[in-house]
Amino acid sequence: MFTKASYWRESFKIAMKRTKAQKAGPSKKAPKSEESRSKPKSDAESNDEEASTSKTSLVSKPDYQNFEQFLTHLEHQRICTAANIQEFPFKKKRVRVLSKSDDVKESSLGGVVYWMSRDGRVQDNWALLFAQRLAFKLELPLSVVFCLVPKFLNATIRHYKFMMGGLQEVEQQCRALDIPFHLLMGPAVEKLPEFVKSKDIGAVVCDFAPLRLPRQWVEDVGKALPKSVPLVQVDAHNVVPLWVASDKQEYAARTIRNKINSKLGEFLSEFPPVVRHPYGTGCKNVNVVDWSAAYASLQCDMEVGEVQWATPGYKGACQQLYEFCSRRLRHFNDKRNDPTADALSGLSPWLHFGHISAQRCALEVQRFRGQHKASADAFCEEAIVRRELADNFCFYNEHYDSLKGLSTWAYQTLDAHRKDKRDPCYSLEELEKSLTYDDLWNSAQLQLVREGKMHGFLRMYWAKKILEWTATPERALEYAILLNDKYSLDGRDPNGYVGCMWSIGGVHDMGWKERAIFGKVRYMNYQGCRRKFDVNAFVMRYGGKVHKK
Ligand SMILES: Cc1cc2nc3c(=O)[nH]c(=O)nc-3n(C[C@H](O)[C@H](O)[C@H](O)COP(=O)(O)OP(=O)(O)OC[C@H]3O[C@@H](n4cnc5c(N)ncnc54)[C@H](O)[C@@H]3O)c2cc1C
């Protein structure tokens, strides 16, 4: 184990070596044989060695003193891990081949393209790393493409600005690495195959999302691509790839926890860097993206405005992670259920848009395990186990956002209490405008509308009250999802669907004492909140009123 001082000395030395190696380009390799010009499939299925956690990630509390040093620390971690992805024992289990064809056309002028969708970042992105690995192996160009649709479900300008802010940074970072970035305006099923044909692309790598619409996009693109162009998918969002963690819908955190935690030794590794790409003409003939035109093309709700507290993109995400690690992590275990305490990471918007990788967050938090063991462990439980459980639910349950997706016991108990009187029974408008008789609920809703976020503990209370106050459980779920997705910066995420389904439909939970409306679904009330935290302080902060029933 390094001491703090020697840690910096050592990582600096290794970093310098790596930088020299990087400047020299990818390492010389044996002349290309038929075998080495490998196809995505054989690559994906080869029996590689386990990717081991880099030695540096075992170092205890790192020695950075400010944000700039934190960024340098991240770069050093990558460079110390490997010079580039070619020199790294990539876990092929992260990849699956979706096309029939697995042969990359070696003479393709356009080389390999990474179709970025869920994971809007350059570094710490296994999908881009895999695309670069493939391009290196075949000595082909590499590019990144994002397809921007003018309207996406009920996403608002709040969400679009955050997402596109992150993509603007992706464009700059790609340019610095000689990797062309293209923003294609329109649905992927139309734009991507056109791009592939016009640029003579040899292979497409995409990232993975478990939700209905992005899965449909991938399926449609797969059908529309020329038969000769392979399409491979990399799970760049989960630490343990979804298809490796479990092959079925899990009942609860307790049934998936060990399946995930037992594989962390294998998958919770450091990342190598995405490096300057040496093949092709780089960005010479690529225009900068016209972001004004991109914004002008949007047809989304413009009423729900941007938020000020969250700066989009990789750097903004790193800043959030840095502040969490250095200031709030120590309180995470004890204070995470207290909405008046500043103890949570606040990382979910960046995680949702893929501006930062959950794996990076877990690696950095783990470095503090020596000082704050309980908090570091609790964070990893949330950011890895609970988050990946949500992906598992949405992937294996096609009804992830409807009561049809509930367990039999939960559906039956809600159905048995369908006719119970709701008093009061609120309309969507009353809920949206924070006009209930409950000042705590109204304050939480005001926070959601103004800031695009709500504390994790209050989210549960908030959704359960919607069940209590709406005519049917179906409507309650619909309203909760609608409000969450419309206002929350991290909305339209598997975590959101599962959060609403947990609160209203007992997903991943168990049966409790039976009561009106809720049946056996867990109940929460105002008095319980009072016992947990200073409700008055929270209400004062957001100004929720008591409105007459
Ligand atoms: C009704 C309801 C709606 C929700 N909607 C969303 C949503 O739209 N988007 C979203 O990302 N999360 C949602 N959650 C889950 C959770 O509340 C948020 O992830 C958390 O509040 C985000 O804040 P944070 O980043 O500070 O979390 P932290 O407590 O700092 O946790 C770190 C990360 O762990 C993950 N995480 C934490 N709690 C959970 C959980 N219960 N389930 C799954 N993953 C978790 C998140 O990725 C989070 O960013 C919802 C929960 C409920 C009950």
The ligand as an SDF file (V2000), in Angstrom:
LIG
                    3D

 53 58  0  0  0  0  0  0  0  0999 V2000
  -41.4760    8.0000   -6.2030 C   0  0  0  0  0  0  0  0  0  0  0  0
  -40.0200    7.9100   -6.5470 C   0  0  0  0  0  0  0  0  0  0  0  0
  -39.5700    8.4380   -7.7390 C   0  0  0  0  0  0  0  0  0  0  0  0
  -38.2200    8.3640   -8.0770 C   0  0  0  0  0  0  0  0  0  0  0  0
  -37.8220    8.8720   -9.2660 N   0  0  0  0  0  0  0  0  0  0  0  0
  -36.5330    8.7660   -9.6560 C   0  0  0  0  0  0  0  0  0  0  0  0
  -36.1180    9.2480  -10.9120 C   0  0  0  0  0  0  0  0  0  0  0  0
  -36.9220    9.7570  -11.6920 O   0  0  0  0  0  0  0  0  0  0  0  0
  -34.8070    9.1190  -11.2540 N   0  0  0  0  0  0  0  0  0  0  0  0
  -33.9000    8.5680  -10.4010 C   0  0  0  0  0  0  0  0  0  0  0  0
  -32.7240    8.4910  -10.7470 O   0  0  0  0  0  0  0  0  0  0  0  0
  -34.2700    8.0810   -9.2130 N   0  0  0  0  0  0  0  0  0  0  0  0
  -35.5540    8.1550   -8.8070 C   0  0  0  0  0  0  0  0  0  0  0  0
  -35.9290    7.6560   -7.5950 N   0  0  0  0  0  0  0  0  0  0  0  0
  -34.9490    6.9320   -6.7750 C   0  0  0  0  0  0  0  0  0  0  0  0
  -34.1890    7.8070   -5.7410 C   0  0  0  0  0  0  0  0  0  0  0  0
  -35.0860    8.4690   -4.9380 O   0  0  0  0  0  0  0  0  0  0  0  0
  -33.2480    8.7710   -6.4410 C   0  0  0  0  0  0  0  0  0  0  0  0
  -32.3310    8.0310   -7.2080 O   0  0  0  0  0  0  0  0  0  0  0  0
  -32.4660    9.6620   -5.4790 C   0  0  0  0  0  0  0  0  0  0  0  0
  -33.3560   10.4760   -4.7830 O   0  0  0  0  0  0  0  0  0  0  0  0
  -31.5080   10.5190   -6.2680 C   0  0  0  0  0  0  0  0  0  0  0  0
  -30.8470   11.4110   -5.4290 O   0  0  0  0  0  0  0  0  0  0  0  0
  -29.2750   11.2880   -5.1650 P   0  0  0  0  0  0  0  0  0  0  0  0
  -28.5640   11.1670   -6.4540 O   0  0  0  0  0  0  0  0  0  0  0  0
  -28.9090   12.3670   -4.2310 O   0  0  0  0  0  0  0  0  0  0  0  0
  -29.2420    9.8690   -4.4510 O   0  0  0  0  0  0  0  0  0  0  0  0
  -28.1740    9.2190   -3.4760 P   0  0  0  0  0  0  0  0  0  0  0  0
  -28.9300    8.8170   -2.2550 O   0  0  0  0  0  0  0  0  0  0  0  0
  -26.9680   10.0340   -3.3130 O   0  0  0  0  0  0  0  0  0  0  0  0
  -27.8060    7.8500   -4.2210 O   0  0  0  0  0  0  0  0  0  0  0  0
  -26.8260    7.7880   -5.2520 C   0  0  0  0  0  0  0  0  0  0  0  0
  -27.4260    7.1340   -6.4690 C   0  0  0  0  0  0  0  0  0  0  0  0
  -27.9290    5.8450   -6.1340 O   0  0  0  0  0  0  0  0  0  0  0  0
  -29.0880    5.5580   -6.9010 C   0  0  0  0  0  0  0  0  0  0  0  0
  -30.2350    5.4090   -6.0050 N   0  0  0  0  0  0  0  0  0  0  0  0
  -30.4610    6.0060   -4.8260 C   0  0  0  0  0  0  0  0  0  0  0  0
  -31.6360    5.6080   -4.3030 N   0  0  0  0  0  0  0  0  0  0  0  0
  -32.1600    4.7330   -5.1780 C   0  0  0  0  0  0  0  0  0  0  0  0
  -33.3440    3.9710   -5.2210 C   0  0  0  0  0  0  0  0  0  0  0  0
  -34.2270    4.0000   -4.2440 N   0  0  0  0  0  0  0  0  0  0  0  0
  -33.5720    3.1820   -6.2910 N   0  0  0  0  0  0  0  0  0  0  0  0
  -32.6860    3.1120   -7.2980 C   0  0  0  0  0  0  0  0  0  0  0  0
  -31.5320    3.8060   -7.3060 N   0  0  0  0  0  0  0  0  0  0  0  0
  -31.2760    4.6030   -6.2750 C   0  0  0  0  0  0  0  0  0  0  0  0
  -29.3170    6.7700   -7.8060 C   0  0  0  0  0  0  0  0  0  0  0  0
  -28.7240    6.5260   -9.0490 O   0  0  0  0  0  0  0  0  0  0  0  0
  -28.6210    7.8750   -7.0440 C   0  0  0  0  0  0  0  0  0  0  0  0
  -28.2260    8.9460   -7.8550 O   0  0  0  0  0  0  0  0  0  0  0  0
  -37.2980    7.7210   -7.2130 C   0  0  0  0  0  0  0  0  0  0  0  0
  -37.7690    7.1970   -6.0140 C   0  0  0  0  0  0  0  0  0  0  0  0
  -39.0940    7.2920   -5.6800 C   0  0  0  0  0  0  0  0  0  0  0  0
  -39.5670    6.7090   -4.3920 C   0  0  0  0  0  0  0  0  0  0  0  0
  1  2  1  0
  2  3  1  0
  2 52  2  0
  3  4  2  0
  4  5  1  0
  4 50  1  0
  5  6  2  0
  6  7  1  0
  6 13  1  0
  7  8  2  0
  7  9  1  0
  9 10  1  0
 10 11  2  0
 10 12  1  0
 12 13  2  0
 13 14  1  0
 14 15  1  0
 14 50  1  0
 15 16  1  0
 16 17  1  0
 16 18  1  0
 18 19  1  0
 18 20  1  0
 20 21  1  0
 20 22  1  0
 22 23  1  0
 23 24  1  0
 24 25  2  0
 24 26  1  0
 24 27  1  0
 27 28  1  0
 28 29  2  0
 28 30  1  0
 28 31  1  0
 31 32  1  0
 32 33  1  0
 33 34  1  0
 33 48  1  0
 34 35  1  0
 35 36  1  0
 35 46  1  0
 36 37  1  0
 36 45  1  0
 37 38  2  0
 38 39  1  0
 39 40  1  0
 39 45  2  0
 40 41  1  0
 40 42  2  0
 42 43  1  0
 43 44  2  0
 44 45  1  0
 46 47  1  0
 46 48  1  0
 48 49  1  0
 50 51  2  0
 51 52  1  0
 52 53  1  0
M  END
$$$$
